[in-house]
Amino acid sequence: MKNKKKREYQSSELVKSFARIYGFEDKLVAFEIKDFLEDYLDASLFNEIRSVNIEKGCIIIKIDSPLLKNDFKMRKSFYLKKFQDKFGADKFNDLQLL
């Protein structure tokens, strides 16, 4: 069984305050989204995701596999709604797949 590493440092108040001061709160949320996708997707599918970023309220997911990218595009509103439910509807307004 694979031992999953969790980003426990993200829940620290000190880290959150540093993120607020230096403006990388979005990167912490992007890490949380990537962790969510790791739990939600199969391991082989998750390995096709190159990166997750947030820019100006838009989640940007870079995917290597054309098949997985197409699946995300077809279910774009489903994934966006899932992210908004989990992390707050006010944080994201769009999902872009590259």
PyMOL CGO cylinders between C-alpha atoms (Angstrom):
from pymol import cmd
from pymol.cgo import CYLINDER

trace = [
    CYLINDER, 0.00, 0.00, 0.00, 1.31, 3.40, -0.97, 0.3, 1, 1, 1, 1, 1, 1,
    CYLINDER, 1.31, 3.40, -0.97, 1.94, 5.80, 1.88, 0.3, 1, 1, 1, 1, 1, 1,
    CYLINDER, 1.94, 5.80, 1.88, 0.47, 9.11, 0.77, 0.3, 1, 1, 1, 1, 1, 1,
    CYLINDER, 0.47, 9.11, 0.77, 2.25, 12.27, 1.72, 0.3, 1, 1, 1, 1, 1, 1,
    CYLINDER, 2.25, 12.27, 1.72, -0.08, 15.01, 2.81, 0.3, 1, 1, 1, 1, 1, 1,
    CYLINDER, -0.08, 15.01, 2.81, 0.72, 18.66, 2.74, 0.3, 1, 1, 1, 1, 1, 1,
    CYLINDER, 0.72, 18.66, 2.74, 0.08, 19.19, 6.42, 0.3, 1, 1, 1, 1, 1, 1,
    CYLINDER, 0.08, 19.19, 6.42, 2.13, 22.38, 6.43, 0.3, 1, 1, 1, 1, 1, 1,
    CYLINDER, 2.13, 22.38, 6.43, -0.65, 24.07, 4.45, 0.3, 1, 1, 1, 1, 1, 1,
    CYLINDER, -0.65, 24.07, 4.45, -3.00, 24.01, 7.41, 0.3, 1, 1, 1, 1, 1, 1,
    CYLINDER, -3.00, 24.01, 7.41, -0.52, 25.92, 9.55, 0.3, 1, 1, 1, 1, 1, 1,
    CYLINDER, -0.52, 25.92, 9.55, -1.66, 29.43, 10.43, 0.3, 1, 1, 1, 1, 1, 1,
    CYLINDER, -1.66, 29.43, 10.43, 1.91, 30.69, 9.99, 0.3, 1, 1, 1, 1, 1, 1,
    CYLINDER, 1.91, 30.69, 9.99, 2.06, 29.38, 6.42, 0.3, 1, 1, 1, 1, 1, 1,
    CYLINDER, 2.06, 29.38, 6.42, -1.36, 30.86, 5.64, 0.3, 1, 1, 1, 1, 1, 1,
    CYLINDER, -1.36, 30.86, 5.64, -0.33, 34.26, 6.97, 0.3, 1, 1, 1, 1, 1, 1,
    CYLINDER, -0.33, 34.26, 6.97, 2.92, 34.17, 4.94, 0.3, 1, 1, 1, 1, 1, 1,
    CYLINDER, 2.92, 34.17, 4.94, 0.89, 33.25, 1.87, 0.3, 1, 1, 1, 1, 1, 1,
    CYLINDER, 0.89, 33.25, 1.87, -1.42, 36.19, 2.48, 0.3, 1, 1, 1, 1, 1, 1,
    CYLINDER, -1.42, 36.19, 2.48, 1.49, 38.61, 2.97, 0.3, 1, 1, 1, 1, 1, 1,
    CYLINDER, 1.49, 38.61, 2.97, 3.56, 37.45, -0.01, 0.3, 1, 1, 1, 1, 1, 1,
    CYLINDER, 3.56, 37.45, -0.01, 0.66, 36.70, -2.35, 0.3, 1, 1, 1, 1, 1, 1,
    CYLINDER, 0.66, 36.70, -2.35, 0.94, 32.98, -2.96, 0.3, 1, 1, 1, 1, 1, 1,
    CYLINDER, 0.94, 32.98, -2.96, -2.38, 31.91, -1.47, 0.3, 1, 1, 1, 1, 1, 1,
    CYLINDER, -2.38, 31.91, -1.47, -3.45, 30.69, -4.90, 0.3, 1, 1, 1, 1, 1, 1,
    CYLINDER, -3.45, 30.69, -4.90, -0.51, 28.31, -5.07, 0.3, 1, 1, 1, 1, 1, 1,
    CYLINDER, -0.51, 28.31, -5.07, -1.55, 26.69, -1.77, 0.3, 1, 1, 1, 1, 1, 1,
    CYLINDER, -1.55, 26.69, -1.77, -5.08, 26.20, -3.13, 0.3, 1, 1, 1, 1, 1, 1,
    CYLINDER, -5.08, 26.20, -3.13, -3.59, 24.78, -6.35, 0.3, 1, 1, 1, 1, 1, 1,
    CYLINDER, -3.59, 24.78, -6.35, -1.70, 22.21, -4.23, 0.3, 1, 1, 1, 1, 1, 1,
    CYLINDER, -1.70, 22.21, -4.23, -4.97, 21.31, -2.51, 0.3, 1, 1, 1, 1, 1, 1,
    CYLINDER, -4.97, 21.31, -2.51, -6.70, 20.89, -5.89, 0.3, 1, 1, 1, 1, 1, 1,
    CYLINDER, -6.70, 20.89, -5.89, -3.89, 18.62, -7.06, 0.3, 1, 1, 1, 1, 1, 1,
    CYLINDER, -3.89, 18.62, -7.06, -4.21, 16.55, -3.88, 0.3, 1, 1, 1, 1, 1, 1,
    CYLINDER, -4.21, 16.55, -3.88, -7.97, 16.34, -4.47, 0.3, 1, 1, 1, 1, 1, 1,
    CYLINDER, -7.97, 16.34, -4.47, -7.39, 15.13, -8.04, 0.3, 1, 1, 1, 1, 1, 1,
    CYLINDER, -7.39, 15.13, -8.04, -4.90, 12.56, -6.79, 0.3, 1, 1, 1, 1, 1, 1,
    CYLINDER, -4.90, 12.56, -6.79, -7.58, 11.12, -4.50, 0.3, 1, 1, 1, 1, 1, 1,
    CYLINDER, -7.58, 11.12, -4.50, -10.35, 11.44, -7.09, 0.3, 1, 1, 1, 1, 1, 1,
    CYLINDER, -10.35, 11.44, -7.09, -8.58, 10.02, -10.17, 0.3, 1, 1, 1, 1, 1, 1,
    CYLINDER, -8.58, 10.02, -10.17, -6.93, 6.68, -10.78, 0.3, 1, 1, 1, 1, 1, 1,
    CYLINDER, -6.93, 6.68, -10.78, -3.13, 6.75, -10.27, 0.3, 1, 1, 1, 1, 1, 1,
    CYLINDER, -3.13, 6.75, -10.27, -2.39, 6.24, -13.98, 0.3, 1, 1, 1, 1, 1, 1,
    CYLINDER, -2.39, 6.24, -13.98, -4.71, 9.12, -14.91, 0.3, 1, 1, 1, 1, 1, 1,
    CYLINDER, -4.71, 9.12, -14.91, -3.32, 11.37, -12.19, 0.3, 1, 1, 1, 1, 1, 1,
    CYLINDER, -3.32, 11.37, -12.19, 0.20, 10.83, -13.55, 0.3, 1, 1, 1, 1, 1, 1,
    CYLINDER, 0.20, 10.83, -13.55, -0.92, 12.50, -16.80, 0.3, 1, 1, 1, 1, 1, 1,
    CYLINDER, -0.92, 12.50, -16.80, -1.53, 15.80, -14.97, 0.3, 1, 1, 1, 1, 1, 1,
    CYLINDER, -1.53, 15.80, -14.97, 1.57, 17.92, -15.31, 0.3, 1, 1, 1, 1, 1, 1,
    CYLINDER, 1.57, 17.92, -15.31, 0.59, 20.94, -13.22, 0.3, 1, 1, 1, 1, 1, 1,
    CYLINDER, 0.59, 20.94, -13.22, -2.24, 22.83, -11.55, 0.3, 1, 1, 1, 1, 1, 1,
    CYLINDER, -2.24, 22.83, -11.55, -2.15, 26.61, -11.17, 0.3, 1, 1, 1, 1, 1, 1,
    CYLINDER, -2.15, 26.61, -11.17, -4.57, 29.41, -10.42, 0.3, 1, 1, 1, 1, 1, 1,
    CYLINDER, -4.57, 29.41, -10.42, -4.37, 32.76, -12.20, 0.3, 1, 1, 1, 1, 1, 1,
    CYLINDER, -4.37, 32.76, -12.20, -6.95, 35.53, -11.80, 0.3, 1, 1, 1, 1, 1, 1,
    CYLINDER, -6.95, 35.53, -11.80, -9.70, 33.20, -10.60, 0.3, 1, 1, 1, 1, 1, 1,
    CYLINDER, -9.70, 33.20, -10.60, -9.06, 30.63, -13.34, 0.3, 1, 1, 1, 1, 1, 1,
    CYLINDER, -9.06, 30.63, -13.34, -7.85, 27.11, -12.56, 0.3, 1, 1, 1, 1, 1, 1,
    CYLINDER, -7.85, 27.11, -12.56, -5.28, 26.07, -15.18, 0.3, 1, 1, 1, 1, 1, 1,
    CYLINDER, -5.28, 26.07, -15.18, -4.59, 22.35, -15.45, 0.3, 1, 1, 1, 1, 1, 1,
    CYLINDER, -4.59, 22.35, -15.45, -1.87, 21.12, -17.81, 0.3, 1, 1, 1, 1, 1, 1,
    CYLINDER, -1.87, 21.12, -17.81, -2.54, 17.56, -18.96, 0.3, 1, 1, 1, 1, 1, 1,
    CYLINDER, -2.54, 17.56, -18.96, -0.23, 15.39, -21.10, 0.3, 1, 1, 1, 1, 1, 1,
    CYLINDER, -0.23, 15.39, -21.10, -2.79, 12.80, -22.20, 0.3, 1, 1, 1, 1, 1, 1,
    CYLINDER, -2.79, 12.80, -22.20, -5.13, 13.89, -25.03, 0.3, 1, 1, 1, 1, 1, 1,
    CYLINDER, -5.13, 13.89, -25.03, -7.72, 11.38, -23.82, 0.3, 1, 1, 1, 1, 1, 1,
    CYLINDER, -7.72, 11.38, -23.82, -7.78, 12.73, -20.26, 0.3, 1, 1, 1, 1, 1, 1,
    CYLINDER, -7.78, 12.73, -20.26, -7.74, 16.31, -21.55, 0.3, 1, 1, 1, 1, 1, 1,
    CYLINDER, -7.74, 16.31, -21.55, -10.81, 15.54, -23.67, 0.3, 1, 1, 1, 1, 1, 1,
    CYLINDER, -10.81, 15.54, -23.67, -12.56, 13.97, -20.68, 0.3, 1, 1, 1, 1, 1, 1,
    CYLINDER, -12.56, 13.97, -20.68, -11.88, 17.09, -18.60, 0.3, 1, 1, 1, 1, 1, 1,
    CYLINDER, -11.88, 17.09, -18.60, -13.16, 19.31, -21.44, 0.3, 1, 1, 1, 1, 1, 1,
    CYLINDER, -13.16, 19.31, -21.44, -16.37, 17.31, -21.74, 0.3, 1, 1, 1, 1, 1, 1,
    CYLINDER, -16.37, 17.31, -21.74, -16.96, 17.45, -17.99, 0.3, 1, 1, 1, 1, 1, 1,
    CYLINDER, -16.96, 17.45, -17.99, -15.52, 20.92, -17.43, 0.3, 1, 1, 1, 1, 1, 1,
    CYLINDER, -15.52, 20.92, -17.43, -18.58, 22.29, -15.63, 0.3, 1, 1, 1, 1, 1, 1,
    CYLINDER, -18.58, 22.29, -15.63, -18.71, 19.19, -13.41, 0.3, 1, 1, 1, 1, 1, 1,
    CYLINDER, -18.71, 19.19, -13.41, -15.08, 19.61, -12.30, 0.3, 1, 1, 1, 1, 1, 1,
    CYLINDER, -15.08, 19.61, -12.30, -15.43, 23.38, -11.85, 0.3, 1, 1, 1, 1, 1, 1,
    CYLINDER, -15.43, 23.38, -11.85, -18.52, 22.86, -9.68, 0.3, 1, 1, 1, 1, 1, 1,
    CYLINDER, -18.52, 22.86, -9.68, -16.68, 20.21, -7.65, 0.3, 1, 1, 1, 1, 1, 1,
    CYLINDER, -16.68, 20.21, -7.65, -13.72, 22.56, -7.05, 0.3, 1, 1, 1, 1, 1, 1,
    CYLINDER, -13.72, 22.56, -7.05, -16.06, 25.43, -6.16, 0.3, 1, 1, 1, 1, 1, 1,
    CYLINDER, -16.06, 25.43, -6.16, -17.97, 23.25, -3.68, 0.3, 1, 1, 1, 1, 1, 1,
    CYLINDER, -17.97, 23.25, -3.68, -14.80, 22.02, -2.02, 0.3, 1, 1, 1, 1, 1, 1,
    CYLINDER, -14.80, 22.02, -2.02, -12.69, 25.20, -2.00, 0.3, 1, 1, 1, 1, 1, 1,
    CYLINDER, -12.69, 25.20, -2.00, -15.22, 28.03, -2.24, 0.3, 1, 1, 1, 1, 1, 1,
    CYLINDER, -15.22, 28.03, -2.24, -17.31, 29.32, -5.14, 0.3, 1, 1, 1, 1, 1, 1,
    CYLINDER, -17.31, 29.32, -5.14, -15.86, 32.81, -4.81, 0.3, 1, 1, 1, 1, 1, 1,
    CYLINDER, -15.86, 32.81, -4.81, -12.29, 31.66, -5.56, 0.3, 1, 1, 1, 1, 1, 1,
    CYLINDER, -12.29, 31.66, -5.56, -12.78, 30.30, -9.10, 0.3, 1, 1, 1, 1, 1, 1,
    CYLINDER, -12.78, 30.30, -9.10, -14.85, 31.35, -12.08, 0.3, 1, 1, 1, 1, 1, 1,
    CYLINDER, -14.85, 31.35, -12.08, -13.30, 29.27, -14.86, 0.3, 1, 1, 1, 1, 1, 1,
    CYLINDER, -13.30, 29.27, -14.86, -11.36, 26.10, -15.64, 0.3, 1, 1, 1, 1, 1, 1,
    CYLINDER, -11.36, 26.10, -15.64, -8.81, 26.06, -18.44, 0.3, 1, 1, 1, 1, 1, 1,
    CYLINDER, -8.81, 26.06, -18.44, -7.18, 22.90, -19.77, 0.3, 1, 1, 1, 1, 1, 1,
    CYLINDER, -7.18, 22.90, -19.77, -3.83, 23.00, -21.55, 0.3, 1, 1, 1, 1, 1, 1,
]
cmd.load_cgo(trace, "trace")
